[in-house]
Amino acid sequence: MILSTGQNGHVTEPRRTSRSDRMAGITKYYDDHAASYAATTMAIDTSRQLQRLVDLLPPGARILDAGCGSGRDLTQMARLGFEPVGVDASVGLARIARRNSGCPVHVGDLRSLAFEDASFDGVWAMASLLHIERSELPDVLSSFSHILRPGGVMFASVKRGTDDVRDDTGRWFTLYDEDSWADHLRAAGLRVIEVIGEPASRNAVGGKTGPGWISSLARR
């Protein structure tokens, strides 16, 4: 298999990579490194982004943290008086998130969420959809739209760029530009509130400069 190296030392993915193998490898990485990953990411300040979401939600809103990792954001949501629920594909991270936040946390794949329609006021997908394959994203965003109550709001952030890349940990990421990301949100039946591109910055995990980010808010 031939791999081509892209910007920042990332590797562009061949189109024939197995989807099941790719996601299985990503989940295994987070299980194998759950403690160290949780300890490193716990210190990242997401309060600015979270405030943008909660300002649009009613008091005590029920929020799904999709890809909750260490439980850092679940803890913030609970302190603000909301009703957060976490889900993560990694058994190890789900266990840590449950312990750190005291919130309910489910082990589950974002591609097949087991929640009822219209069961959340908000969805928080901070740096989690970036692992979803481009071909699978429409179904995932559609499922998020369905679990939101009418008027509910989703925050999502993904890496900014083009194509699929792999970092030096072996994890694959799907990158988007602002226009294509907004198009995906609209195709899922969501009304775009904002899509903001942010410049590249040093990665909290590993300390290396990586792609910039896109953050978005959309309403059902």
Residue pairs with C-beta under 8 A, 6 or more apart in sequence:
1 14
2 14
3 11
3 12
3 13
3 14
3 166
4 11
4 12
5 11
5 12
6 12
6 163
6 165
7 161
7 211
8 200
8 208
8 209
8 210
8 211
9 168
9 208
10 165
10 166
10 167
10 173
10 210
10 211
11 165
11 166
12 163
12 164
12 165
13 163
13 164
13 165
13 166
13 172
17 172
19 133
19 135
19 136
22 133
22 172
23 89
23 109
23 111
23 131
23 133
25 170
25 171
25 172
26 131
26 171
26 172
27 89
27 90
29 169
29 170
29 171
30 37
30 88
30 89
30 90
30 92
30 93
31 90
31 91
31 92
31 93
34 90
34 92
34 93
34 95
34 96
35 92
35 96
37 69
37 70
37 93
37 205
38 69
38 70
38 71
38 93
38 96
38 97
38 100
39 70
40 204
40 205
41 69
41 70
41 72
41 204
41 205
42 70
42 72
42 100
43 204
44 72
44 204
46 72
46 73
46 76
46 126
47 76
49 126
49 155
49 157
49 215
50 73
50 76
50 77
50 124
50 155
52 155
52 215
52 217
53 63
53 122
53 124
53 153
53 155
53 217
54 61
54 77
54 80
54 82
54 122
56 122
56 153
56 193
56 217
56 219
57 63
57 82
57 121
57 122
57 153
58 121
59 81
60 81
60 82
60 83
61 82
61 83
61 121
61 122
62 82
62 83
62 84
62 85
62 119
62 120
62 121
62 122
63 77
63 82
63 83
63 84
63 85
63 120
63 121
63 122
63 123
63 124
64 84
64 85
64 86
64 87
64 115
64 120
64 122
64 123
64 124
64 147
65 73
65 74
65 77
65 84
65 85
65 86
65 87
65 124
65 126
66 87
66 110
66 113
66 123
66 124
66 125
66 128
66 129
66 144
67 87
67 88
67 89
67 110
67 125
67 126
67 127
67 128
67 129
68 74
68 86
68 87
68 88
68 93
68 94
68 97
68 101
68 105
69 88
69 93
69 97
69 128
70 93
70 96
70 97
70 100
71 86
71 96
71 97
71 98
71 99
71 100
71 101
71 103
71 105
72 100
73 84
73 124
73 126
74 84
74 86
74 97
74 100
74 101
74 103
74 105
75 100
75 101
75 102
75 103
77 84
77 103
77 124
78 84
78 101
78 102
78 103
82 122
84 101
84 103
84 124
85 103
85 104
85 105
85 106
85 120
86 94
86 97
86 98
86 101
86 103
86 104
86 105
86 106
87 94
87 105
87 106
87 107
87 108
87 110
87 113
88 94
88 97
88 105
88 106
88 107
88 108
89 107
89 108
89 109
89 110
90 107
91 107
94 105
94 106
94 107
97 103
97 105
98 104
98 105
106 114
108 114
110 125
110 128
110 129
110 132
110 140
111 132
111 136
111 139
111 140
112 143
113 143
113 144
113 147
115 147
116 147
117 146
117 147
118 146
118 147
118 148
118 149
118 150
118 152
119 147
119 149
120 147
120 148
120 149
120 152
121 148
121 149
121 152
121 153
122 148
122 152
122 153
122 154
122 155
123 144
123 147
123 148
123 152
123 153
123 154
123 155
123 156
124 154
124 155
125 144
125 154
125 155
125 156
125 157
126 155
126 156
126 157
127 157
127 158
127 213
129 137
129 140
129 141
129 156
129 158
130 157
130 158
130 159
130 173
130 174
130 175
131 171
131 172
131 173
131 174
132 140
132 174
133 164
133 174
134 164
134 174
137 174
137 184
138 184
138 187
138 188
141 184
141 185
141 187
141 188
141 190
142 188
142 189
144 154
144 188
145 154
145 188
145 189
145 190
145 220
148 154
148 220
149 220
150 220
151 219
151 220
152 219
152 220
153 193
153 217
153 218
153 219
153 220
154 190
154 216
154 217
154 218
154 219
154 220
155 215
155 216
155 217
156 185
156 215
156 216
156 218
157 213
157 214
157 215
157 216
158 174
158 175
158 176
158 181
158 213
158 214
159 173
159 174
159 175
159 176
159 210
159 211
159 212
159 213
159 214
160 175
160 176
160 177
160 178
160 197
160 198
160 211
160 212
160 213
160 214
161 175
161 176
161 177
161 211
161 212
162 175
162 176
162 177
163 175
164 172
164 173
164 174
164 175
165 172
165 173
165 175
165 211
166 172
166 173
167 173
167 206
167 210
168 206
168 208
169 206
173 211
175 211
176 184
176 214
177 197
177 214
178 195
178 196
178 197
178 214
181 195
181 214
181 216
182 192
182 195
182 216
185 192
185 195
185 216
185 218
186 192
189 220
190 218
190 219
190 220
191 218
191 219
191 220
192 216
192 217
192 218
193 216
193 217
193 218
193 219
194 216
194 217
195 214
195 215
195 216
196 214
196 215
196 216
197 212
197 213
197 214
198 212
198 213
198 214
198 215
199 212
200 209
200 210
200 211
200 212
201 209
201 210
201 212
201 213
202 208
202 209
202 210
203 209
203 210
